[in-house]
């Protein structure tokens, strides 16, 4: 154990050690700790090894803008970096600054489903599921196989389906019990 006199004269804890200590104190996972340390280290290096206490909102915005514009990171990666920096300022430094709420949060683009018109579906199935290149598209060929396949695979999966009652696939050839898969 370190005597109190020696602890008073010891050097202050380094920034990343403070982050690790606070993450562990709050019982965050190891992967969260590693990710937060990574993003805080990248933030400090981006600004020429300046201490984050001397920086504020504009520096955080510049770093996050650089991530999205230059590095082309995904929305989830951008959010992870933002969470790490907010953790640094709020939990480690204990700062409740107004610029933290004003930082823009990235939004995911909504995914629109691919919908084919009735004529496109008819053309696909009339061509046997083949494209101009002579190859079957994977999605359509899998669906066409499922629609055109026999009842046996479905009967094997169901336990006592009435539609499989007469099917040999629904019964066990040895004792008449239904298969369990």
N, C-alpha and C positions, 0 to 999 in steps of 0.2 A: 504494500500500500504506500502511496506517495504521501509524505508528510505535508500538512497544510502550508508550511512555509515554502516548500519547493513548488507546490501547485500554484501559489500566488506569483512566483517568478517564472513559471513555465510560459512558453510561447503560446499565443492564442491558437485555437484549433483552426485548421485550414478550412477553406470554404466547402470543398467537396466532402471533407470529413464531417462537417456540421450538417450537410445535407443527408449523408448516410445515417448519422446519429438520429436525426429527426424522423427520417423514414422508418427506421427500426423502432423508434419510440412509439410511433403511430401504428405499428404492426402492418405495414404495407408489405407486399410480396417482394421477393428477391428480384424478380424480373422488373417490377415497377421501379425499384431502387436503381437497377442498372440502367433502365431507360432514362430516368430523371437525371442521373449523373451524366449520362452521355449528352443529353440536350443542354444541360447547364454548362458543361465543358465546351460544347460547340458554340454556345452563346458568348461565353467569355473569349474564346479564340476569335470569333467573328469580329469582336470589337477590340482587338489588339491587346488582349490580356488585361483589360481594365476590370476593376472590381465591380460587381453588379450593384453594390450599394451606391456607387457614384453615378449609376445610370438610372434611367427611368423609362417612361412610356414610349418616347420616340425611338429609343434604342431597341426596345422589345418589338415595336412595330416594324422597324427596319429589318430586324433579324427574321421575323415571320414573313415579311414581304419577300425577302431574299430567298427564303425556303420555297415559297410557292412559285415565285417567278423564275429564279435561276436554277434551283434544284428540281423543280417540278414535282414536289412531293405530293402524295395523296392527301385527301381531306383528313383521314384518320391519323396520318403521320403529323400533319400540321396541328391537329388538336392535341396530340401527345406532347409535342414540343411546347405548345401553349400551356398545357397543364403543368409541365415541369417548371416553366418559368413562373407561373402563378403560385406553385407550391414554394418555390424559392423565396419569392417576395412575401407571401402571406404567412407561411408556416415557419420558415427558417429565420427571416428577418423580422417577422411580426409586423409588417407594414400593411396598413389598410389605406391604400392610396386610391383616389378617385379614378385615375386613369386605368386601373385594372378592370373596372366594369365597362369602360368605353372601348376596350380592345375588340375589334371585329372577330367574330367567330365564323369559320368557314362553313359553308353549307354544301351538302351533297346535291348533285344534280338528280332530279327525279328520273327514275328509269321508266321508260314507256314500253309497254309490251309490244312485241312484234305481232301484228295482226294481218293476216292475208285476206284478200277479198274472196268472195265465192268463186269468181272466175279463175283466180290464181290457184285455189285449192283444187278445182276441177281439172285444170291444166296439169297440175302436179300429179294427181292420181291417174289421169288418162295416159300420161307419159310413162306410167309405171314407176313413178318416183325418180325418174332420171332427169338430170339437168342437161344443159347444152353440151357439157363436157363428157357426158356418158357416165358420170358418177352419181351415186345416190347421196343426197344430203343426209347427214346423220340423224337429225331430229325426225325428219319425215320418214326415213326408212325404218327407224325404230318404232315409230307409231304405226306405220303401215304393217310391220311385222306383228305388232301386238294385236292389231285389229284383225288381220288375216290369219293369225295362228289358230291352232286347234284349242279346244277347251282343256286339254290335259294339264298344261302348266298351271292354269288357274285352279283347277280342281285339286291339284296336289297341295296348293297353298290353303285352300279352305278346309275347314274341319268337317262339317256336316252340311254342306251346301246342297239344297234340294236340286239345283241344276246339274249337280255332278252325281246324282244318285245312280244313274245307269252307266256312268263312265267307269271303265276299268282303272283309270288313273286315280280315282277317288278311293279305291279299296286296296287293301294290302292283299296280294295274291295268296299269302299264307294263312290268313285267318279271318279275313273279312273286316278287320279294324281299319279305321281311317289313319292315314299317315300324318305324322306331325313333323313339320319342317321348320 
